[in-house]
Amino acid sequence: MRTTAIAEEILMMLLWAGDKLSRPTLANLTEPFEAWEQRNSLPRQIHRMEQRQLLARERRGDHWVCRLTDMGRLAALGGRNAPARWARRWDGRWRQLLFDLPVGNKVARLRLWRWLRDNGFGYLQQSVWIHPDPVAEVTEALRGFRDDVESLVLMEATCCAGYSNDAVVNGAWDFTEINNRYAAHLAVVSLSARAEQQLTASPQSLGDWLRRERVAWRHALEMDPLLPRELCPKSYAGERAWKTRLQIFQSLARRFA
């Protein structure tokens, strides 16, 4: 777990490193983290990230240059590309999963609920879940039920009879709790100039802060369906938290330039 945490911290600093450090050399990267390197063997971590295809290195003159791979960028973003998810278009149709699994088959029911939550479905009732996107992977995952529509069926639906998409969204996902989680993240990343200076002056403090930030961000993403922007409630705090996150990492990176 400690190795994974260090790797993610390095990835985040690479991702947000701004103009001068957008393609940092190993010397650039390790100089501010000299004490950190001595404790955690940064070159070894970079080698491991190369093996996991998170980083790529190339020779530039007398030094090596690091760059994030697509997998590395996604890992640094917390495993999900929130801006891309918010920007996607919605076709106006809900994918609705209705099921009535036998009460005695609790294992299958719990496994299905866990799968639905992990894949961003919204909960309307115990046996009614919705999603805004085409879900080909769901069709494949549930192919064993295709001939048993009394147990489970997947349909497309639109609101009618005066019902609104806003009401569906607020009923299917708990945006009060989602916003609370983003508020907790904002409390971590809302740093004063003095606090930033103190962080960048101490590798230990910076490492501790990076871990707190990562945990808070992932905690928020874990519950957030990352709906298309047009479906997000007006009170939704996710994009504001993202912009604040971007700003603080860019500000920290400039202090290393």
N, C-alpha and C positions, 0 to 999 in steps of 0.2 A: 504493500500500500504506500509506503514512504517513497519508493522508487517512482511509482505512478504519479504521486503528488508533485515531486520535484520536476518530472518531465512536463507536466501540465503547466507548472509555473513558468518554465522556460518557454514553452510554446506561446503562452499568453504574452510574455514580454516581446517575443519575436513578432507576433501578430500585430501588436499595437505600437510598434517601434517608430512609426512616423517616417519622414523623408530621409533623414540622415542614417537611420538605423533600419530602414525597410529591408535592406539586404546586408545585415551586419556581418562583420568578420568575427572569427572566434576571439580575436584580441579585443575587439570592441565589446563583445558580449561579456567576456570574463573579467575585464578590468574592474568594472564597478562591483562585481560579485566575487572579488578575490578571496575574501574570507569564506564566503559560501562555497566556493570551489574547493577550498582546502578541506572543508567538512564533508562535502557530498560528491566530490570527484565529478565536476561538471562535464569534462570531456567524455567520461564513461557514459554519462546520461545521454549526451548527444549521440554517441555511437549506438546506444540502445534505441534511440528514437529513429535513427537511420534504419536500423534493422526492422523496426515496426513500420517503416515507410511514412513516418511523420515528418521527417526532415530529409533534405538532400543537400549535399555539399559539392562545391565545384571550385577548382583552383583558379584564382585570379591574381596573377603576378606572383608575389612572394607570400600570399596568404590564402586561406580558405574562406569561402563565402557560404553562409547558410541560407537556405530558403525553405519556407514551409511548403509541403506538398498539399494537395487538396484534402487528404486525410488529416494532415496536421492542422490545417485551418479549421476543419470541422471539430477536431478534438479541442482546440483552443477556444472555440465558440461555445463549448459546453456540450458538444455532441449533437446539437441541432442548430441549423442556420436560421435564427429567428427573423432577421430582416427579409430573407428570401421567402419565408413562410408568410409573413405579413403582406408582402407585395404580390403574391400570387392572385390570379383572377378566380372569381367564383362564378360558376355557371347557373346559380340560382336554384339548384336542386339539392335537397338533403338526401343522404343515403341513410336509410332507416333499417335497423336490424331488429327484428321481433323474434323472440324465442320463448319456448315453453318446455324446457328440459325436464325430464322426470325428477320429482322431488328427491327420490332415492339416489340420484346420481349427483351428489353434492360436489364430488371432485371435478367432474366435467363442468358443472355450473361455475364453480370458483375459478377454474382455469380460464373459462371463457370470459368472466368478468375481468380478471387480471389482464388478459390479452386485450380486451376492449379499452381499458384504461391506459395501458401502455401504448396503445396506438391512437390515442387522442379522441376516442369516441366520447360523446356526451351522454349523460345518464338522465333520461326522462322518467322512466319507471324501471323497476327491477328487470323487466323483460323487454324494455324498449330503449334502444340506444341509437344515437345519430352521429353523423359525420358529414362535413361539407364537401369532401373530395371524392372523386371516383376511387373505388376501393377494390381494384382488381385482385390485390393480394388477399383481401378478405374472402373473395369468391373462391380463391384457390385453397385458403386455409380451412374453409368450411364446406368443401366440396362433398364431404361425406353426408351432408344433410340435404343435398339438392333434391332428392326424391322424397323427403320427409318434411313437407312444408308445415305440417302441424307442430313440428318441434322447433323449426327455425326457418325464417325466410328473410331475404334481403331485398328491399324495395327502394325506389326513388320516390321522393315526395316533395310537394311545395305547400306553403301555407295557404289556407283559404278560409272563407267564412269569417273574415275579420281578424284572424290570428296573424301575428307578425313574426318576422325573423328575430327581432329583438327579444320578444317574449320567449321564443324557443331557446335562444342563446343563454339568456339569464336563467332559464329553467334547467338547462342541461349541464351547465358548468357553474361552479361556485366561484364567481369572480370577486366576491368579498374576500375569500381566503387567498385567491391568487394575488389580489392587490396587496393584501397584508404581507405576503411573501416578498413582493417587489419592494414594499416599504422597508422591510428588514434588510434587503439588499442595498437600497439607497442609503440606509443608515451606515452601512459599511463603507460605501464608495464616496460619500459626500465628505471630502477632506478639505480642510483649509490649506492655504499655501504653506503655513508653518508645519502642518502635519505631513504634507508631501515632502518637505525638506527633511524632516526627521526620518521618514521612511527610507528615502534614498541615501541617507547618510549611514544607515545601519542595515547590512544584509540580513541580519537576524529578524529585525522588525519588518523589513520588506517581505521576507519569506512568510512570516506569520500572517501578515495582512493579505498576501496573495492567496493563502490557503483559506482564510475566512471569506474572502471575496468569492472564491471558486465555489465553496460550499453553499453560500447564500444564493449565488446565481443558479446553481444546479437545483437547489431546493425549489426555487420559483419555476424554473423550466419544467420540472418534474410534473407539476400540476397543470401547467398552461397548455391548452390545445393549440396555441399559436394560430388562431383563426385568420382568414383573410381580413385585411384591414377594414373592409366595408362591413364586416360582421362584428367587429370588436365593440364592446360597450363604450360609451363616451367616457366613462370613469376609468377605463382600462389603463393601468400604469406601466405595462410592459415596455412600450416604446420609449417612454420617458426614462425608465431605468436603463434601457439599452444605450440611449444617447449619453446618459451620465457616465455609464461604464466606459464607453468609447472615449469620452473627454478625459476622464481621470487617467486612463492608460496612456493616452497620447501625452498628457501633461507629465506623467512620470517618465516616459521615454525621453522627452525633451531634456529632462534634467540629467540624463546620461549622455546626451550628445556632446 
